[in-house]
Amino acid sequence: AYENVQQLKAEKIDLIIGMVGTRNIKAVLPMVQEKEIALLFPWGCSVDLDRTILPYMIHGQCTLKPHLQHLASYLAGCQQHTNIGIVHSDSAFGITSSRYAEQLLKTFASADVPVKVTTYTYNSRNAETEHIVEAISKDKPHAIMFLSSSRPTSKIIKGIWAQGNYIQDLVGSNSNCFVPGQIDNSAAHFRYTRCVPCITQTEYPIVQQ
């Protein structure tokens, strides 16, 4: 990440849009702090990266909630899934996002039709996912929301398929943007939200500008 951004900087590029992943962001953080580059909508920011002291970084966290709202509405509203899994890392960012997503999904429940939400957590440092594959294969949720990065997400999906389980709907945040290229798309569709707002989302000041 650092070498790539250094190359862009050498080419007179100093605004980076949508860099994915906390580790990548932290790798170039000194360049942000020294005002050499600006980051617009980096997605996987951990909560310790306080945007109030980093005016040259506009966090993806600012736009996370609307994306989770859309994902929840799609799974529990449009598709009417009642057994949904959430996969996330054990980082503060992953845990906070998971809790919010779970609350959103459960708003679609009724007295007659409850919505079951099961969370699956992996270690963000070693990204071991075997236990998640086993748990999902046992629970058999109808849909899964991934709040994780592409590599563990694709490993989990491949692991589930290897055991003969095929989930109907697979969705994720923008930190999953590389997943479609890492899985066999003939087996299922993987949908994910963008970190850069659509030009029709005029509630964001950056879009208005």
C-alpha positions as CSV (number, residue, x, y, z in Angstrom):
1,A,0.0,0.0,0.0
2,Y,2.7,2.4,1.0
3,E,4.8,1.7,-2.2
4,N,1.7,2.1,-4.4
5,V,0.8,5.5,-2.9
6,Q,4.3,6.6,-3.1
7,Q,4.2,5.9,-6.8
8,L,1.0,7.8,-7.2
9,K,2.5,10.7,-5.3
10,A,5.4,10.7,-7.7
11,E,2.9,11.0,-10.5
12,K,1.5,14.2,-8.9
13,I,-1.6,12.4,-7.5
14,D,-2.4,13.5,-4.0
15,L,-6.1,12.6,-3.5
16,I,-6.8,8.9,-3.1
17,I,-10.5,7.8,-3.2
18,G,-11.7,4.6,-1.5
19,M,-8.5,2.9,-0.2
20,V,-9.7,-0.3,1.4
21,G,-8.6,-1.7,4.8
22,T,-7.3,-0.4,8.1
23,R,-3.8,-1.8,7.6
24,N,-3.4,-0.1,4.3
25,I,-4.6,3.2,5.8
26,K,-2.3,2.9,8.7
27,A,0.6,2.2,6.3
28,V,0.1,5.6,4.6
29,L,-1.1,7.4,7.7
30,P,2.2,9.4,8.1
31,M,1.7,10.8,4.6
32,V,-1.9,11.9,5.6
33,Q,-0.6,13.4,8.8
34,E,2.1,15.3,7.0
35,K,-0.6,16.6,4.5
36,E,1.2,14.9,1.5
37,I,-2.0,13.1,0.5
38,A,-5.7,13.2,1.2
39,L,-7.9,10.1,1.6
40,L,-11.5,10.3,0.6
41,F,-13.8,7.5,1.8
42,P,-11.2,4.9,3.0
43,W,-13.5,2.1,4.2
44,G,-12.0,-0.1,6.9
45,C,-11.0,2.6,9.4
46,S,-10.7,1.4,12.9
47,V,-12.3,3.6,15.5
48,D,-9.0,4.8,16.9
49,L,-8.4,6.8,13.7
50,D,-10.1,9.9,14.9
51,R,-11.2,12.0,11.9
52,T,-11.4,15.2,14.0
53,I,-7.6,15.3,14.2
54,L,-7.1,14.1,10.6
55,P,-8.7,16.7,8.4
56,Y,-7.1,15.2,5.3
57,M,-9.0,12.0,5.8
58,I,-12.7,11.7,5.2
59,H,-13.7,8.3,6.8
60,G,-15.7,5.6,5.3
61,Q,-17.2,5.3,8.7
62,C,-19.1,8.5,8.0
63,T,-21.2,6.6,5.4
64,L,-21.2,3.1,6.9
65,K,-24.6,3.2,8.5
66,P,-26.6,4.0,5.3
67,H,-24.9,1.0,3.6
68,L,-25.8,-1.3,6.4
69,Q,-29.3,0.0,6.3
70,H,-29.5,-0.9,2.6
71,L,-28.1,-4.4,3.1
72,A,-30.5,-5.1,6.0
73,S,-33.4,-3.8,4.0
74,Y,-32.4,-6.1,1.1
75,L,-31.9,-9.3,3.1
76,A,-34.7,-9.0,5.7
77,G,-37.1,-6.7,3.8
78,C,-36.9,-7.4,0.0
79,Q,-35.8,-11.0,0.3
80,Q,-37.6,-11.7,3.6
81,H,-34.9,-13.9,5.0
82,T,-35.6,-14.9,8.6
83,N,-32.3,-16.7,9.4
84,I,-29.3,-14.5,8.7
85,G,-25.7,-14.7,9.6
86,I,-23.2,-11.8,10.1
87,V,-19.5,-12.4,9.7
88,H,-17.1,-9.8,11.2
89,S,-13.6,-9.4,12.6
90,D,-12.9,-9.0,16.3
91,S,-11.8,-5.4,15.8
92,A,-13.7,-2.5,17.4
93,F,-14.9,-1.5,14.0
94,G,-16.1,-5.0,13.1
95,I,-17.9,-5.5,16.5
96,T,-19.6,-2.1,16.4
97,S,-20.7,-2.6,12.8
98,S,-22.1,-6.1,13.6
99,R,-24.1,-4.9,16.5
100,Y,-25.7,-2.1,14.4
101,A,-26.4,-4.5,11.6
102,E,-28.0,-7.0,13.9
103,Q,-30.3,-4.3,15.3
104,L,-31.3,-3.3,11.8
105,L,-32.1,-6.8,10.8
106,K,-34.3,-7.5,13.8
107,T,-36.5,-4.4,13.1
108,F,-38.0,-6.5,10.3
109,A,-39.2,-9.2,12.7
110,S,-42.8,-9.5,13.8
111,A,-44.7,-11.5,16.4
112,D,-45.6,-14.1,13.8
113,V,-42.3,-14.1,11.9
114,P,-39.1,-13.6,14.1
115,V,-35.8,-12.9,12.5
116,K,-32.9,-15.0,13.7
117,V,-29.5,-13.3,13.5
118,T,-26.3,-15.2,14.3
119,T,-22.9,-13.5,14.5
120,Y,-19.6,-15.2,13.5
121,T,-16.3,-13.6,14.7
122,Y,-12.8,-14.2,13.4
123,N,-9.4,-13.0,14.7
124,S,-8.4,-9.9,12.6
125,R,-4.7,-10.7,13.0
126,N,-4.5,-14.3,11.8
127,A,-7.9,-14.3,9.9
128,E,-8.5,-18.0,10.7
129,T,-11.9,-18.9,9.4
130,E,-12.2,-22.7,9.7
131,H,-14.4,-22.5,12.9
132,I,-16.7,-20.1,11.1
133,V,-17.1,-22.4,8.1
134,E,-18.0,-25.3,10.5
135,A,-20.5,-23.1,12.5
136,I,-22.2,-21.8,9.3
137,S,-22.5,-25.3,7.9
138,K,-24.1,-26.4,11.1
139,D,-26.5,-23.4,11.5
140,K,-27.4,-23.2,7.8
141,P,-28.4,-19.5,7.6
142,H,-30.4,-18.5,4.5
143,A,-28.2,-15.4,3.9
144,I,-24.9,-14.0,5.2
145,M,-23.8,-10.4,5.6
146,F,-20.0,-10.0,5.5
147,L,-18.5,-7.1,7.5
148,S,-14.9,-8.3,6.8
149,S,-12.2,-8.0,4.2
150,S,-12.1,-9.9,0.9
151,R,-9.6,-12.6,1.8
152,P,-11.4,-14.1,4.9
153,T,-14.7,-13.6,3.1
154,S,-13.7,-15.6,0.0
155,K,-12.1,-18.3,2.2
156,I,-15.4,-18.7,4.2
157,I,-17.5,-18.9,1.0
158,K,-15.2,-21.5,-0.6
159,G,-15.2,-23.4,2.6
160,I,-19.0,-23.5,2.9
161,W,-19.3,-24.6,-0.8
162,A,-16.7,-27.3,-0.2
163,Q,-19.0,-28.8,2.4
164,G,-21.9,-28.8,0.0
165,N,-23.8,-25.8,1.5
166,Y,-24.9,-23.0,-0.8
167,I,-26.2,-19.8,0.8
168,Q,-29.0,-18.0,-1.2
169,D,-27.8,-14.5,-0.6
170,L,-24.3,-13.2,0.1
171,V,-23.7,-9.5,0.7
172,G,-21.0,-7.3,2.2
173,S,-19.6,-3.9,2.7
174,N,-17.1,-2.3,0.3
175,S,-14.2,-4.0,2.1
176,N,-15.4,-7.1,0.2
177,C,-14.9,-5.5,-3.2
178,F,-12.3,-8.1,-4.3
179,V,-14.5,-11.1,-3.4
180,P,-16.2,-11.6,-6.8
181,G,-12.8,-12.1,-8.4
182,Q,-11.8,-14.7,-5.8
183,I,-14.9,-17.0,-5.9
184,D,-16.6,-18.9,-8.6
185,N,-19.4,-16.5,-9.6
186,S,-21.3,-19.3,-11.3
187,A,-22.3,-20.7,-7.9
188,A,-23.8,-17.6,-6.4
189,H,-24.0,-13.9,-6.7
190,F,-22.1,-11.7,-4.3
191,R,-23.4,-8.2,-3.8
192,Y,-21.6,-5.4,-1.9
193,T,-22.1,-1.7,-1.2
194,R,-19.8,1.1,-2.4
195,C,-17.8,3.3,-0.2
196,V,-18.1,6.3,-2.6
197,P,-21.7,7.6,-2.5
198,C,-23.8,7.4,-5.6
199,I,-24.4,10.8,-7.2
200,T,-28.1,10.4,-6.4
201,Q,-27.4,10.2,-2.7
202,T,-27.7,14.0,-2.2
203,E,-27.9,13.8,1.6
204,Y,-24.1,13.7,1.6
205,P,-22.5,17.2,1.4
206,I,-19.7,15.8,-0.8
207,V,-22.3,14.8,-3.4
208,Q,-24.0,18.2,-3.2
209,Q,-20.6,19.9,-3.8
